[in-house]
Amino acid sequence: MAITLDGTTGIITPGLSLAIENFSTTGNTTLGDASTDTLNVGNGGLVKDSSGRVGIGTASPTRKLFVQSDDSSTGGNVVAVRNANTAAGAFINFLGGGSNAPSIGAKNNDVVFTADGYSGTEWMRLNSSGNLGIGANISGSYKLEVNGNIVARRTTDNNPHFFSMSNSSSVCFLETINGLAASYLPINFKQTHTGASQTSMVLDASGNLGIGTTSPSTFGKVAVEVAGTTTPTSLANVGPNSINLYTPTAGGSTNGTTGIFGWNSTTGIGSGIGFSRENSADWGTQIRFYTHPTNTTNIGDITERVRIDSSGNLLLGATTSLNTTNFQLSSGSGASASPYAAIFNTATSPTSAASTRFDMGFLSGVGNYVATGTVLGQMYFMGQANDAGYAGAFINATIISGGNVARASGHSVALAFGTKSSSSSGAVEAMRINSSGQLLVGTTTPESAVSNTKRIVGGSFSSFNGVLNSVSSGVAYTLFTMTADFTSYMVTVSALVSTAAYSETAIVHLNNTSVNVIVIAGGSAIAIQNTGMAVQVVQSSGATVSELLWSAMRIT
């Protein structure tokens, strides 16, 4: 049966059943029950209910369009949308009353979300490899790629927000917790494995970063907690317990350096510590310390000031050890430079127990033996630092009698002083204070005649001198006054008689009793005497003395 309808036609007979092979119509055509406004085509294959909902494959649609399939042969494929122009893709548009129609569709086997169909701005794409991209200019090479900002938010305070990454047994995630009183949110970097959880890093609300600690503000802007090691002798026991800087390429070259530096300006004014490869030919390393000079040019420059080399030598102001020194201070430039080293005790009111010391010697035990001739310590004054032949002078302490290292007994020590003459290469000993306190000038052995072991020059040392322009016979002239009784003086008198000069020296033992020592000067009898504590000179006879020079040195 074939029916052709032209114009406004309505088939309204309830219960009418027609078998129609071909049906065409023009104009307005109404099919269904006019009283209930329903349509059922193919016994539920196509249904329109009284609310205007259309069902395909269901007699009870709950949405404006409800499609249901009970055919297992389709493999779950229920609805298909195809554009015969495959180059233009196929889209479903969602019309909300605006000028654009947000759409979902297919382009080249990718699922895309656009602002308005095929030509609209693309918002999101799920490509054929299963990679999801959000935003414009997405490469499509990653499982999730976002061009723009990502925000995770919860409206309830004190509940954490998470962003996690995981495999079959472990999870690492970022966590932030709202705080009602905090102006900024902290971020915790956490890790879990087989149910156990640890906080590996924290960025707190004040911007303090903690690694291995959850309380970085206690220690400063960056706090790193490490286990540490009591045996820092190799990478194996230092590396896992320390902060490590690693340079895989520059570290292999001579002077290759990595370090920790601080800057007081975005363009410079810095200082820091560098860790350097001493020489690519060996495995030696160095620690170098840098500062910026006071000049106001070259703001980004830093200058090495101190170095500890691979032999443990400490070099201040130098980069190379001269004469294999373990400690070297090199400073100053120009003809007027004056390098200066000092040790000060900063006590404002020091007591008798306070001191300032500089020790040289050996770290020997109390029972250890030191051999004769061992130099305990020495100080050289150099004309050229890399050649001992240029030593201008020295002071050293030398063992003159070997023995055990002990406070009360054992070895004995002499202090030697050396100078350099214009004809010698290097300094030689010129004077010595031996272990008996004797001052030896030009020799290292005291005269055997000095049997009373008195010091050649020692005790309370003082000297006096003066000139008498004229001496009248019989008049006592006071040279000086003694400050203590029972003292000894070496007195020298030089007299000018007529045109001849005469000199005599005498060692005089003076006390508070009368002493009269006669000195013969050019036939003149000149007496050195004391009256009480006054030391005097008197000419008693002889030719006239026109000038008398005298000097006295207290030796005991």
C-alpha positions in Angstrom: 0.0 0.0 0.0 1.2 3.4 -0.9 -0.1 6.7 0.5 0.7 10.1 -0.8 -0.4 13.1 1.1 -0.5 16.7 -0.2 -1.4 19.6 2.0 -2.5 19.5 5.7 -3.4 15.9 6.5 -4.2 14.3 9.8 -4.8 10.6 10.5 -6.5 10.7 13.8 -8.4 7.5 14.0 -7.5 5.8 17.2 -6.3 2.2 16.9 -5.9 2.5 13.1 -3.3 0.1 11.8 -1.9 0.6 8.3 0.9 -1.3 6.5 2.6 1.3 4.4 5.4 0.5 2.1 6.0 4.0 0.7 5.0 7.2 2.5 5.6 10.7 1.3 4.1 13.9 2.3 4.3 17.7 1.7 3.0 20.4 3.9 2.0 19.7 7.5 1.4 16.1 8.4 0.3 14.8 11.8 0.8 11.2 12.8 -0.4 9.9 16.1 -3.1 10.2 18.6 -4.5 13.8 18.5 -5.9 13.5 22.0 -2.7 12.3 23.7 -0.1 13.8 21.2 1.8 10.5 21.1 3.4 8.5 18.4 4.6 4.9 18.4 6.3 3.6 15.3 7.4 0.0 15.0 6.1 -1.1 18.4 8.5 1.0 20.4 11.2 1.4 17.8 10.4 5.1 17.6 8.3 6.7 20.3 7.2 10.3 21.0 5.4 10.7 24.3 3.0 13.3 25.4 5.8 15.4 26.9 7.6 15.7 23.6 10.3 13.2 24.5 11.6 11.0 21.7 12.8 7.5 22.3 14.6 5.3 19.9 14.7 1.7 21.1 12.7 2.5 24.2 9.0 3.1 24.8 9.7 5.2 27.9 12.2 8.0 27.1 13.2 10.2 30.0 15.1 12.8 28.0 14.2 14.9 24.9 16.1 12.3 22.9 16.8 8.9 24.5 18.5 6.2 22.4 18.8 2.6 23.6 20.2 -0.4 21.9 19.7 -4.0 22.9 21.7 -5.3 20.0 24.9 -6.9 21.3 26.2 -7.3 17.7 27.1 -3.5 17.6 29.6 -3.9 20.4 28.1 -1.1 22.4 28.1 1.4 19.5 24.7 3.0 19.8 24.8 6.4 18.0 26.9 7.3 15.0 27.4 10.8 13.6 29.1 11.1 10.2 29.8 14.0 7.8 30.0 12.9 4.2 32.7 15.5 3.8 35.3 13.7 5.9 37.8 16.6 5.7 35.3 18.8 7.6 34.9 16.4 10.5 31.6 15.7 12.2 30.3 17.8 15.1 27.4 18.0 17.5 26.6 21.6 18.5 25.1 22.7 21.8 23.0 25.8 21.3 22.6 27.9 24.4 21.2 31.1 22.8 24.6 32.8 22.3 26.3 33.6 19.0 28.6 30.6 19.3 27.6 26.9 19.6 30.0 24.9 21.9 30.7 21.7 20.0 32.1 18.2 20.4 33.2 16.4 17.3 35.9 14.5 15.4 38.9 15.8 13.4 41.2 13.3 11.8 40.3 10.6 14.3 40.8 13.0 17.3 38.0 14.0 19.6 37.9 17.8 19.9 36.0 20.4 21.9 35.5 23.7 20.2 33.8 27.0 20.7 31.7 26.7 17.5 31.9 23.6 15.4 34.8 22.8 13.0 36.1 26.3 12.6 35.6 27.4 16.2 38.5 27.9 18.7 39.7 24.6 20.0 39.5 24.2 23.7 40.5 20.5 24.2 41.7 17.5 22.2 41.9 13.8 22.9 44.1 12.5 20.1 44.2 9.0 18.6 47.2 8.1 20.9 45.1 8.8 24.0 46.9 12.0 24.9 44.8 14.8 26.3 45.6 18.5 25.6 43.9 21.5 27.0 44.4 24.9 25.5 45.9 26.1 22.2 49.1 25.0 20.5 49.2 21.6 22.2 51.9 19.2 20.9 49.9 16.0 21.7 53.0 14.2 22.9 52.0 13.8 26.6 49.2 12.1 28.4 48.2 15.5 29.8 49.3 18.8 28.4 47.9 22.1 29.5 48.5 25.5 27.9 47.4 27.9 30.7 46.9 27.9 34.5 45.7 24.9 36.6 43.8 25.5 39.8 42.8 22.9 42.4 40.4 24.3 44.9 38.3 23.1 47.8 35.8 25.3 49.5 36.2 23.7 53.0 39.2 25.0 55.1 41.7 22.7 56.6 41.0 19.9 54.1 44.0 19.1 51.9 44.2 19.5 48.1 46.1 16.9 46.2 47.9 16.5 42.9 49.3 13.0 42.7 51.4 10.8 40.5 51.7 7.1 41.0 52.7 3.6 39.8 51.5 0.3 41.0 53.0 0.6 44.6 54.1 4.2 45.2 52.5 7.7 45.0 54.1 11.1 45.1 51.9 14.1 45.5 51.6 17.8 46.3 49.4 18.8 49.2 48.2 22.1 50.3 45.9 22.8 53.3 43.7 25.9 53.7 44.4 27.9 56.8 41.8 30.4 58.1 44.5 32.6 59.6 47.2 32.2 56.9 47.6 34.7 54.1 49.4 32.2 52.0 49.0 28.4 51.7 51.8 26.0 52.5 52.7 23.2 50.1 53.8 19.8 51.2 55.7 17.4 48.9 54.8 13.9 50.1 55.6 10.3 49.1 53.9 7.0 50.0 55.0 3.5 49.4 53.1 0.3 50.4 51.0 2.4 52.7 53.7 4.3 54.6 53.9 8.1 54.0 56.6 10.7 54.4 56.9 14.4 53.9 60.0 15.0 51.7 59.8 18.8 51.2 57.8 21.7 52.6 57.2 25.2 51.4 55.6 26.9 54.3 53.2 29.9 54.4 56.2 32.3 54.8 58.1 31.1 51.8 60.6 29.0 53.8 61.7 25.8 52.1 62.5 22.7 54.1 64.0 19.5 52.7 63.8 16.6 55.2 62.2 18.9 57.8 58.7 20.1 58.3 59.8 23.2 60.3 62.1 25.2 58.0 61.3 28.6 59.6 63.4 27.5 62.6 66.6 27.5 60.6 66.0 30.1 57.8 64.7 30.5 54.3 66.2 27.2 53.2 66.7 24.3 55.7 68.0 20.9 54.7 68.1 18.1 57.2 70.6 15.3 56.6 71.8 12.4 58.6 75.4 13.4 58.6 78.4 11.0 59.0 81.2 10.5 61.5 83.5 9.2 58.8 83.5 11.7 55.9 86.2 9.9 54.0 84.6 8.8 50.7 81.7 9.5 48.4 80.0 6.3 49.6 79.5 7.6 53.2 79.4 11.3 52.5 77.0 11.5 49.5 73.9 10.0 51.1 74.3 12.1 54.3 75.2 15.5 52.9 74.2 18.3 50.5 76.1 17.6 47.2 76.8 19.8 44.2 77.6 18.0 41.0 79.2 19.2 37.8 79.4 16.4 35.3 81.4 18.3 32.6 83.3 21.3 33.9 84.4 19.3 36.9 86.7 17.3 34.6 88.8 20.3 33.6 91.6 22.1 35.4 90.0 24.8 37.7 86.5 23.5 36.9 84.5 25.0 39.8 81.0 24.7 41.3 80.0 26.4 44.5 77.7 28.3 46.8 77.5 32.0 46.2 75.5 34.9 47.7 74.5 38.1 45.8 73.4 41.4 47.3 72.1 42.6 43.9 70.5 41.1 40.9 73.6 42.1 38.8 76.4 41.3 41.3 78.1 42.3 44.5 78.6 38.8 45.6 80.8 36.4 47.6 81.0 32.6 48.0 82.8 29.3 48.2 83.9 27.4 45.2 84.8 23.7 45.0 87.4 23.2 42.3 89.4 20.6 40.4 93.0 21.5 40.9 94.4 19.8 37.8 92.8 17.5 35.2 95.9 15.4 35.2 95.3 14.2 38.8 92.4 14.0 41.3 93.4 16.9 43.5 90.7 19.3 44.6 90.6 22.7 46.3 88.3 24.9 48.3 88.3 28.6 47.2 86.8 31.6 48.9 85.7 34.7 46.9 84.6 38.3 47.7 83.9 41.5 45.7 86.5 44.3 46.2 85.4 47.7 47.4 85.7 49.4 44.0 82.5 50.4 42.4 83.3 49.1 38.9 82.6 45.7 37.4 79.8 44.9 39.7 79.6 41.3 38.8 83.2 40.5 39.4 84.4 38.3 42.3 88.0 37.8 43.4 89.6 34.8 45.0 90.9 35.6 48.5 91.7 32.3 50.2 92.5 28.8 49.0 93.0 25.4 50.6 94.8 23.3 48.1 94.9 19.5 47.6 97.9 19.3 50.0 96.0 21.0 52.8 98.0 24.3 52.4 96.2 27.4 53.4 96.9 30.3 51.0 95.7 33.8 51.8 95.9 36.2 48.9 97.8 33.6 46.9 96.9 30.7 44.5 100.3 28.9 44.5 102.3 27.7 47.5 105.9 29.0 47.6 108.6 26.9 49.2 106.0 24.2 49.9 104.5 26.4 52.7 101.5 25.0 54.6 100.3 28.6 55.4 101.0 31.5 53.2 99.8 35.2 53.4 100.3 37.2 50.3 98.8 40.7 50.2 99.2 44.2 48.8 100.4 45.5 45.5 102.6 48.4 44.5 105.8 49.7 46.0 104.1 51.1 49.2 102.0 48.0 50.0 102.4 46.8 53.6 100.8 43.3 54.2 99.8 43.0 57.8 98.9 40.1 60.0 97.9 40.4 63.7 96.6 38.4 66.6 94.6 40.4 69.2 92.9 39.5 72.4 89.7 41.6 72.4 89.2 41.5 76.2 88.4 45.0 77.3 89.8 44.5 80.9 92.2 41.6 80.7 93.4 39.9 83.9 96.8 38.5 84.6 95.6 35.2 83.2 94.8 36.6 79.7 97.3 36.3 76.9 97.8 36.4 73.2 99.8 33.4 71.8 101.2 32.1 68.6 102.6 28.6 69.0 105.1 26.7 66.8 106.4 23.2 67.5 105.6 19.5 67.3 102.5 17.7 68.4 104.5 15.2 70.4 103.4 13.2 73.4 104.9 13.8 76.9 107.1 10.7 76.6 108.3 11.3 73.1 112.0 12.1 72.4 113.3 15.1 70.4 116.7 14.9 68.9 119.6 17.4 69.3 119.5 19.9 66.4 115.8 19.7 65.9 114.4 23.2 65.0 111.2 23.6 66.9 110.1 26.7 65.0 111.6 29.5 62.9 110.7 32.8 61.3 112.4 34.0 58.1 112.4 37.5 56.8 112.7 37.1 53.0 113.8 39.2 50.2 112.4 36.8 47.6 109.8 34.3 48.9 110.7 31.4 46.5 114.4 31.3 47.3 115.8 30.6 50.7 119.1 32.2 49.6 117.3 35.6 49.8 116.6 35.2 53.5 117.6 38.5 55.1 117.3 37.4 58.7 115.7 34.7 60.9 114.8 33.7 64.4 114.6 30.1 65.4 114.3 27.9 68.4 116.7 24.8 68.2 117.1 21.8 70.5 120.7 21.9 71.8 120.4 18.9 74.0 117.9 16.1 73.0 115.6 14.4 75.4 112.1 13.6 76.3 109.4 16.2 75.8 108.5 17.3 79.3 107.7 20.4 81.1 110.2 20.1 84.0 113.0 18.3 82.5 114.3 16.7 79.3 115.4 18.6 76.2 117.0 22.1 76.4 116.5 24.9 73.8 118.4 27.9 72.5 117.0 30.9 70.7 119.1 31.9 67.7 119.1 35.1 65.6 120.5 35.3 62.1 121.4 38.1 59.7 122.7 38.3 56.2 125.8 40.2 55.1 126.1 41.6 51.5 128.7 38.9 50.7 126.7 35.9 51.9 123.9 33.9 50.3 121.2 33.7 52.9 121.2 34.5 56.6 123.6 32.9 59.1 123.4 32.8 62.9 124.8 36.0 64.5 123.6 35.8 68.1 122.2 33.2 70.4 120.6 33.1 73.9 121.5 29.6 75.2 119.6 27.5 77.6 121.4 29.0 80.6 120.2 32.5 79.6 123.7 33.6 78.3 123.8 35.9 75.4 126.4 34.7 72.8 127.3 37.1 70.0 129.2 35.7 67.1 129.6 32.3 68.8 127.4 29.3 69.9 129.7 28.3 72.8 130.4 30.5 75.9 134.0 31.2 76.9 135.4 28.6 79.3 136.7 31.4 81.6 133.2 32.3 82.5 133.2 29.8 85.3 130.7 31.6 87.5 128.0 31.0 84.8 127.0 34.7 85.0 125.2 36.0 82.0 127.3 38.0 79.6 124.4 40.5 79.4 121.5 39.7 81.6 119.6 40.6 84.6 118.1 44.0 84.8 119.8 45.8 81.9 120.2 49.6 81.7 122.8 52.0 80.4 123.8 55.6 80.9 126.2 58.0 79.2 127.2 61.7 79.3 129.9 64.3 78.6 131.9 66.5 81.0 133.3 69.5 79.0 135.8 70.4 81.6 137.1 68.7 84.8 138.6 70.6 87.7 141.0 68.7 89.8 139.6 67.6 93.2 135.9 68.3 92.2 133.5 65.3 92.4 131.1 65.1 89.5 127.9 63.0 89.8 127.4 60.8 86.8 124.2 59.0 87.9 122.4 57.8 91.0 121.9 54.1 91.6 118.3 52.8 92.0 119.1 49.8 94.1 121.9 48.7 96.4 124.3 45.8 95.6 124.5 46.4 91.9 127.3 46.0 89.3 128.1 48.3 86.5 130.5 48.2 83.6 131.8 51.8 83.4 133.9 53.3 80.6 135.7 56.6 80.9 137.3 58.4 77.9 139.5 61.4 78.6 140.9 64.1 76.3 144.2 65.3 77.8 145.9 68.0 75.7 145.3 66.6 72.2 145.5 62.9 73.1 142.5 60.7 73.9 142.6 57.8 76.4 140.0 55.3 77.3 139.7 52.8 80.1 137.0 50.4 81.1 136.4 48.8 84.5 133.7 46.6 86.0 132.7 48.2 89.3 130.7 46.5 92.0 129.0 49.3 93.9 127.0 49.3 97.1 126.1 51.8 99.7 129.6 51.8 101.1 132.6 53.9 99.8 134.3 52.5 96.7 137.3 54.1 95.0 138.4 52.7 91.7 141.4 54.4 90.1 141.4 54.8 86.3 144.6 56.1 84.7 143.8 58.3 81.7 146.8 59.9 80.0 148.8 60.3 83.2 145.8 61.7 85.0 144.4 59.9 88.1 140.7 59.7 87.7 138.7 58.0 90.5 135.2 56.5 90.2 133.6 56.6 93.6 130.2 56.6 95.2 128.8 58.7 97.9 125.8 57.0 99.2 123.8 56.0 96.0 125.5 58.6 93.8 128.1 57.4 91.4 130.8 60.1 90.9 134.1 60.8 89.0 137.0 62.8 90.5 140.4 63.8 89.0 142.9 63.7 91.8 146.1 64.5 89.9 147.8 64.7 86.5 147.4 66.8 83.4 144.3 68.9 82.8 141.4 67.0 81.3 139.6 69.2 78.8 136.8 66.7 78.0 135.6 63.5 79.6 133.1 61.1 78.1 131.6 58.3 80.2 129.2 55.5 79.9 127.8 53.0 82.4 125.9 49.8 81.8 124.2 47.9 84.6 124.8 44.2 84.3 123.4 42.7 87.5 
